[in-house]
């Protein structure tokens, strides 16, 4: 039997049930979102949230001097963003606009450098070493000695490097390069004879000055790395470098300056003091 009141009540109950279900779903979703907010999740982990903006890039690398040694504490700047290199010279600059940019580098004891780079999406690795590395503020010399074996014996050899950088506007004249062993015995004299002088000047493409004393001429804004001949059965301990140099006018007038550096002989399997 058809009952209009029954069907009216039935439809009313069905609508109420639907509204109840939708309301419960809304409350559940709102509670879930609120809980995520309390836990620190403010947005879903979409690809856009994990990746840097498409119009930005990252610049990272190691800042070194012209010899290849890292420079801890160097300050690097692109536009208004500046970072400080860590103890190993590493740095990272994020959120850099794409396109050409100037990477400005400053460090105590070095000349300021500006490296032109092109920033692309992702991570960019500019090379800041050698020709693009930092020049010392003034004439600079490095001295390294190392051996191919940790054990004393007939096969142990001493190797060495004398690294010279001249950032000045004028040439520098070097009239003495001596290396002495821990007993202060001279083991290398790079100006001991005309044959040695001619050999070194030809090997490293150096000009020579003869008056008032023979000297190697280190041109302006140049660097030279002199490799010492291998020394067999070296004595353990500190080795000493004595280097005498002068500016052009001082060399002509016989006024010289001396640099004394010391380095302890260490085992270096790479035979390269610039590799950690």
Order of alpha helices (4+ residues) and beta strands (2+ residues): alpha-alpha-beta-beta-beta-beta-beta-beta-beta-beta-beta-beta-beta-alpha-beta-beta-beta-beta-alpha-beta-beta
